């Protein structure tokens, strides 16, 4: 069966990585197209899922880089909004483990200026799943507009949310205040163990899953880096180990995991509703595939998810 489209909404971010410079009083930067939602859209398209990206793309040099990168990966930009505002920039420093610490330049940039009129034009009739998260859900003035769009989409599409907490830009209590509402809208909640600690400090992962299930999320998936994944479907849980990987950096790994998870569920015909046909075995298979996608992303520099040809074929089954 053909896989139905996944629509992703959110930001593009120019990820600038520091590099050795030719003089001691210079700083060299290598800029790669990134941003959590954009990374997820790229990974989905490279895996073979029809992926449409709802973005506000600046006409500046970074915006042109984003557009070229997305189109080269096969992402549908038919509903992307040409934006007058500048692009968002993040400068990354990598530690010895390849973990990135970002400083953001995001004041009044294009990504957060969504209007109800812009999103009202979007046709979701062919969309099986709508994925969003990160800063698009918390940066005003667009955050409330995006939440309303999710509420409109929820009756006809599976809704997936990745909070991707960025405490340097938005205080964690802003995420906490909205998370219960997001769970009421979401079928899939995917987050990292770092997100968990920021959202529910000191809370065991299993207890956090139960809190978010009670708020409405059917599938909660917590990624733990090298310790693998905890997934909870209505309280039934599994753990999936990470794949051995030589890590260059971890930028975009979580976004690639989300793409792998949604891609696998979509190929099995399990997206498009409230996950009523999804069982724990389906979740386990999807997570095993997703950790492979994330591992390959960690093995190269920057947010550069793998193409499908680098991965084994996921099992498919027509559940229609």
C-alpha positions in Angstrom: 0.0 0.0 0.0 1.1 3.6 -0.5 2.1 5.6 2.5 -0.1 8.6 3.2 1.5 12.0 3.7 2.9 13.3 7.0 2.7 17.0 7.4 5.3 18.7 9.7 4.9 22.2 11.1 7.7 24.3 12.7 10.9 26.1 12.4 14.1 26.0 10.3 17.2 27.0 12.1 20.6 27.8 10.7 23.0 25.6 12.9 26.4 27.3 12.9 29.2 25.1 14.3 32.5 26.5 15.5 35.6 25.4 13.6 39.3 26.2 13.9 40.1 29.6 12.4 43.3 30.7 10.6 44.0 33.4 13.2 43.7 33.5 17.0 41.4 36.6 16.8 38.9 35.0 14.3 36.0 32.6 14.7 35.1 30.3 11.8 31.6 29.0 11.5 30.2 26.2 9.3 26.5 26.6 8.8 24.2 23.7 8.2 20.4 23.8 7.8 18.6 22.5 10.9 15.8 23.1 13.3 13.9 20.2 14.9 10.8 20.2 12.8 12.8 20.8 9.5 15.1 17.9 10.4 12.1 15.6 11.0 10.6 16.6 7.6 13.9 15.9 5.8 14.3 12.5 7.6 10.8 11.5 6.7 11.2 12.4 3.0 14.6 10.6 2.8 13.0 7.5 4.3 10.4 7.5 1.6 7.4 9.0 3.3 5.6 11.8 1.4 6.5 14.7 3.7 5.1 18.2 3.5 6.6 21.0 5.6 4.7 24.0 6.8 7.3 26.7 7.4 7.8 30.4 7.1 10.9 30.7 5.0 12.9 33.9 4.9 14.3 35.2 1.7 17.7 35.8 3.3 20.8 33.7 2.7 19.8 31.2 5.4 16.3 30.9 4.1 17.6 30.1 0.6 19.8 27.5 2.1 16.8 25.9 3.9 14.7 25.9 0.8 17.4 24.2 -1.3 18.1 21.6 1.4 14.5 20.7 1.9 13.7 20.5 -1.8 16.8 18.4 -2.4 15.6 15.9 0.2 12.2 15.6 -1.5 10.2 17.7 1.0 7.0 19.3 -0.3 7.1 23.1 0.3 3.8 23.9 -1.5 2.4 25.5 1.6 5.6 27.2 2.8 5.1 30.9 3.4 7.6 33.4 2.0 8.5 35.5 5.0 9.9 39.0 5.2 11.5 38.5 8.6 15.1 37.1 9.0 15.9 33.4 9.6 16.7 32.0 13.1 20.4 31.3 13.8 21.8 28.9 16.5 25.5 28.7 17.2 26.6 25.3 18.5 29.6 24.2 20.6 30.2 20.5 20.8 31.6 18.8 23.9 33.8 15.7 24.0 30.7 13.4 23.7 29.4 15.2 20.6 26.6 16.9 22.6 25.8 20.4 21.4 25.2 23.5 23.5 23.4 26.2 21.5 23.1 29.9 21.7 20.2 31.3 19.8 19.6 34.4 17.8 15.8 34.3 17.4 14.3 37.6 18.2 11.5 38.6 15.8 12.6 36.0 13.3 10.3 34.4 10.6 9.5 31.1 12.3 7.3 32.5 15.1 5.0 34.8 13.1 2.3 32.4 12.0 -1.1 33.9 11.5 -4.5 32.1 11.5 -5.0 33.2 7.8 -1.7 31.5 6.7 -2.6 28.1 8.3 -6.3 28.3 7.3 -5.1 27.9 3.6 -3.6 24.4 4.4 -5.5 21.4 3.1 -5.0 18.5 5.4 -7.3 16.1 3.6 -4.4 13.9 2.4 -2.5 14.0 5.7 -2.3 10.9 7.9 -0.3 12.6 10.6 0.5 16.1 11.7 3.8 16.5 13.6 5.0 19.6 15.3 6.8 20.8 18.5 9.9 22.6 19.7 9.8 26.3 19.6 6.8 26.7 17.3 4.5 25.7 20.1 5.9 28.2 22.7 7.2 31.2 20.8 4.7 34.0 20.4 2.9 35.4 18.5 2.5 32.2 16.5 2.3 29.6 19.3 -1.4 30.0 20.0 -2.2 29.9 16.3 -0.3 26.6 16.0 -2.2 25.1 18.9 -5.5 26.1 17.3 -4.4 24.5 14.0 -3.6 21.3 15.9 -7.0 21.3 17.4 -8.6 21.7 14.0 -6.5 18.9 12.5 -6.9 16.4 15.4 -10.3 14.9 14.3 -8.9 13.8 10.9 -5.2 13.0 11.5 -2.9 11.4 14.1 -1.2 14.3 16.0 2.5 13.9 17.0 4.3 16.4 19.3 8.0 16.7 20.3 8.4 19.4 23.0 12.1 19.7 22.4 12.6 22.1 25.4 15.0 25.0 24.7 15.5 26.7 28.1 17.8 29.3 26.8 15.0 30.7 24.7 11.8 29.8 26.6 11.5 29.1 30.3 10.6 25.5 31.0 7.6 26.6 33.0 6.1 27.9 29.8 6.3 24.4 28.4 4.9 22.9 31.6 1.9 25.2 31.6 0.9 24.0 28.1 1.9 20.4 28.2 -1.4 19.1 29.6 -3.2 20.8 26.7 -0.8 19.4 24.2 -1.4 15.9 25.6 -5.1 16.4 25.1 -4.4 17.0 21.4 -1.6 14.5 20.8 -1.7 10.8 20.0 2.1 10.6 20.1 4.4 12.4 22.6 8.1 11.9 21.9 10.7 13.6 24.1 14.2 13.1 25.4 15.3 12.3 28.9 16.7 15.9 29.1 13.2 17.2 28.2 11.7 15.0 30.9 14.0 16.4 33.6 13.1 20.0 32.5 9.4 19.3 32.4 9.0 17.0 35.5 12.2 17.3 37.5 13.0 14.2 39.5 10.1 12.2 38.1 10.7 8.6 37.2 10.1 8.0 33.4 7.3 5.4 34.1 5.5 7.9 36.3 5.8 10.6 33.8 4.3 8.4 31.1 1.3 7.7 33.3 0.9 11.4 34.0 0.9 12.2 30.2 -1.4 9.2 29.4 -3.9 10.6 32.0 -3.8 13.9 30.1 -4.6 12.2 26.8 -1.5 11.0 25.0 -1.9 7.4 23.9 1.8 6.7 23.0 4.6 8.3 25.0 8.2 7.6 23.8 11.2 8.8 25.9 14.6 8.6 24.2 17.6 8.1 26.4 20.6 8.4 24.1 22.9 5.5 24.5 20.6 3.9 27.0 17.9 3.3 24.3 14.2 4.0 24.4 11.3 3.7 26.8 7.9 3.5 25.0 4.5 3.4 26.8 1.3 2.6 25.0 -1.7 3.3 27.3 0.5 2.2 30.2 1.9 -1.0 28.6 5.7 -0.5 28.3 8.7 -1.7 26.4 12.4 -0.8 26.3 14.4 -0.9 23.2 18.2 -0.7 23.3 20.2 1.8 21.3 22.3 0.5 18.4 26.1 0.6 18.7 27.3 3.8 17.0 30.5 5.7 16.6 29.2 9.2 17.5 30.4 12.2 15.6 27.7 14.4 17.2 24.1 14.0 18.4 22.6 17.0 16.5 19.3 16.0 15.0 19.3 12.4 16.5 16.0 12.9 18.3 14.4 14.4 15.2 15.5 11.5 13.1 14.2 9.0 15.7 10.8 10.7 15.5 10.8 10.5 11.7 11.8 6.8 11.9 9.0 6.1 14.4 6.3 7.8 12.3 7.6 6.5 9.0 7.4 2.9 10.3 3.9 3.3 11.7 2.8 5.0 8.5 4.2 2.2 6.3 2.1 -0.3 8.3 -1.1 1.8 7.7 -1.3 2.7 11.4 -1.5 6.5 11.1 -4.5 8.5 10.3 -6.5 8.2 13.5 -6.2 7.8 17.3 -3.8 4.8 17.1 -6.7 2.4 17.9 -5.1 -0.3 15.7 -1.6 0.0 17.2 -0.3 -2.7 19.5 2.8 -2.8 21.7 4.5 -5.1 19.1 3.9 -2.4 16.5 5.5 0.2 18.8 8.5 -2.1 19.5 9.1 -2.6 15.7 8.8 1.1 15.0 11.2 2.0 17.9 13.8 -0.6 16.7 13.7 0.9 13.2 13.8 4.5 14.7 16.9 3.8 16.8 18.7 2.7 13.6 17.8 6.0 11.9 19.0 8.0 14.9 22.2 6.0 15.1 23.1 6.7 11.5 22.4 10.4 12.1 24.8 10.4 15.0 27.5 8.9 12.9 27.8 12.0 10.7 28.3 15.7 11.4 25.2 17.9 11.9 21.6 17.1 11.3 22.1 14.9 8.3 19.6 12.0 8.5 20.1 8.9 6.3 18.4 8.0 3.1 16.3 4.9 3.0 18.8 2.9 1.0 21.1 2.9 4.1 18.5 1.1 6.2 16.7 -2.3 6.1 13.2 -2.3 4.7 10.6 -1.9 7.5 8.0 -4.6 7.5 4.7 -3.6 6.0 1.2 -4.7 6.5 -2.1 -3.4 5.1 -4.3 -2.7 8.1 -7.1 -1.1 6.1 
